[in-house]
Amino acid sequence: MNYKLGTLTYSSAAITYDFSGNVFRLIPHSSSEPLSSTYSLGGGRWNPPNTFPVTYTFTDTITAEQYMMAQEVQWGFSWLEVQPERQLDLLVMSWEITGLVDMATNEGLAVYNLSATYPSGFEFISSWALTQPIGNFIFETGAVGLVARSASATDFSRPVINWAELAVFSERVSLPTLMDRIPFDDWYGP
């Protein structure tokens, strides 16, 4: 799959990013509401349960694949053996968002007392107890979301667009434009 990556424009003065272009999201094949973020009210890396909805996305399809592989290792299963309606389709969406808080650079991480080695040590759900209060604080500042190092990525030497995740506070931005929905069998697997 060759989808053009979006662009992240950094403001060192504000320690924020603006995003424009394609972003990628995983949803169960059975989902009939691909742009809904209500599932996230159960809690995620950056939002405590029953607080605010977040749309979690990847800036590159390779990072989405790394996420899937990390889940297989963490939970000891194969996505290829999951019931088809529960397998994850890849959404390709176009989005323009300004003012995303920087949780990708060493400087941005330092603002929230996270080490420059992040996400090392934060790969598993057990770490959400440390990241959810940070996401909640960022939400309370009125921000629209954040750009973070993907906890599934292993190489941060390439440009941020190649390994980042966007956690967008859904109620504060316009919905993205759905460009494509690729079934699991067409984007993931051997």
C-alpha positions in Angstrom: 0.0 0.0 0.0 1.4 3.3 -1.0 -0.6 6.1 0.5 1.1 9.5 0.7 2.0 10.4 4.2 0.6 13.6 5.8 2.7 16.4 7.0 3.5 17.5 10.5 4.6 21.1 11.0 6.3 21.9 14.3 6.1 25.1 16.3 9.0 25.2 18.7 7.6 28.3 20.3 4.3 26.7 21.2 5.7 23.1 21.4 2.8 21.9 19.1 2.3 20.3 15.7 -0.1 21.1 12.9 -1.1 18.0 10.9 -2.4 17.9 7.3 -3.0 14.9 5.0 -3.6 11.2 5.4 -3.9 9.5 8.7 -4.7 5.8 9.4 -7.0 4.1 11.9 -7.9 0.6 12.8 -11.5 -0.5 13.4 -13.2 -3.9 13.6 -14.6 -5.1 10.3 -18.0 -5.3 11.8 -18.0 -1.6 12.7 -20.7 0.4 10.8 -19.6 3.7 12.2 -15.9 4.1 11.1 -15.5 7.7 12.3 -17.1 7.2 15.7 -14.8 7.6 18.8 -17.3 6.4 21.4 -15.4 3.2 21.9 -12.6 5.2 23.4 -14.8 6.1 26.4 -13.7 2.8 27.8 -10.2 4.4 28.3 -7.1 4.5 26.2 -3.4 5.4 26.5 -4.3 9.2 26.8 -7.8 9.2 28.2 -9.1 7.7 31.4 -12.3 5.7 31.2 -15.6 7.7 31.0 -14.0 11.1 30.5 -13.7 12.3 26.9 -13.6 10.6 23.5 -10.4 10.3 21.6 -9.7 9.2 18.0 -6.5 7.3 18.0 -4.7 7.2 14.7 -1.3 6.4 13.1 0.6 8.6 10.7 2.0 5.7 8.7 0.7 2.2 7.8 3.9 0.6 9.0 3.3 1.9 12.5 -0.3 0.4 12.3 1.3 -3.0 11.4 3.8 -2.7 14.3 0.8 -2.0 16.6 -0.9 -5.2 15.4 2.3 -7.3 15.8 2.8 -5.9 19.3 -0.7 -6.9 20.3 -0.1 -10.4 19.1 3.1 -10.7 21.2 1.5 -9.0 24.3 -1.7 -11.1 24.2 -0.3 -14.3 22.7 -2.6 -14.7 19.7 -2.6 -14.3 15.9 -4.8 -11.8 14.1 -5.0 -14.3 11.3 -7.0 -16.6 13.7 -9.4 -13.9 14.9 -13.0 -14.1 13.7 -13.4 -12.1 10.5 -15.9 -9.6 11.9 -13.4 -8.8 14.7 -10.3 -8.4 12.4 -9.3 -4.8 12.0 -9.8 -2.9 8.8 -7.5 -0.1 7.9 -9.1 3.3 7.4 -7.4 6.0 5.3 -8.6 9.4 6.4 -7.7 12.9 5.4 -7.5 15.4 8.2 -6.3 18.9 9.0 -5.7 19.7 12.7 -3.8 22.6 14.2 -2.4 22.9 17.7 -1.6 19.2 18.6 0.5 19.0 21.8 4.0 17.7 21.3 4.5 14.3 23.0 7.0 13.2 20.3 10.2 15.2 20.9 12.4 15.1 23.9 11.4 18.7 24.6 7.7 17.9 24.5 8.1 14.8 26.7 10.1 16.8 29.3 7.2 19.3 29.7 5.2 16.3 31.1 8.0 14.7 33.0 8.4 11.8 30.6 11.9 10.6 29.9 13.6 10.9 26.5 13.5 7.1 26.5 9.7 7.1 26.3 7.9 4.9 25.2 10.4 2.4 26.6 8.7 1.0 29.7 5.3 2.2 28.5 4.4 -0.4 25.9 1.7 -2.2 27.9 -1.8 -1.3 29.2 -0.4 -1.3 32.7 1.4 2.0 31.8 -1.8 3.8 31.0 -2.2 4.7 34.7 0.8 7.0 34.1 -0.2 8.4 30.7 -3.9 8.9 31.2 -3.4 11.7 33.8 -1.1 13.4 31.3 -3.7 13.1 28.5 -6.4 14.4 30.9 -4.3 17.4 31.9 -3.7 18.2 28.2 -7.4 17.9 27.5 -8.2 20.2 30.4 -5.9 22.9 28.9 -8.3 23.1 25.9 -6.0 21.4 23.5 -7.4 19.5 20.5 -5.1 16.5 21.0 -1.5 15.4 20.9 1.2 13.9 18.7 2.9 11.0 20.5 5.7 8.5 19.9 3.9 5.2 19.1 4.5 2.7 21.9 4.6 0.1 19.1 7.4 1.7 17.2 11.1 0.8 17.8 13.0 3.3 15.7 12.6 7.0 16.3 15.5 8.1 14.1 13.3 8.7 11.0 11.1 11.8 10.7 8.2 12.0 13.2 5.6 11.3 10.5 7.0 7.8 10.1 6.3 6.6 13.7 3.8 8.9 15.4 0.3 8.5 16.6 -2.3 11.2 16.8 -4.7 11.2 19.8 -7.3 13.6 18.7 -10.0 14.9 21.2 -12.9 14.2 18.8 -15.4 16.7 20.2 -13.0 19.6 19.5 -12.3 19.2 15.8 -14.2 18.5 12.6 -14.5 14.9 11.5 -11.9 13.6 9.1 -12.8 12.7 5.5 -12.9 8.9 5.0 -10.9 8.2 1.9 -10.7 4.4 1.9 -11.5 1.3 4.1 -9.2 -1.6 3.4 -10.3 -5.0 4.7 -7.9 -6.9 7.0 -7.0 -9.5 4.4 -5.9 -6.8 2.0 -3.6 -4.9 4.3 -2.3 -7.2 7.0 -0.8 -10.6 7.1 1.9 -12.7 5.5 
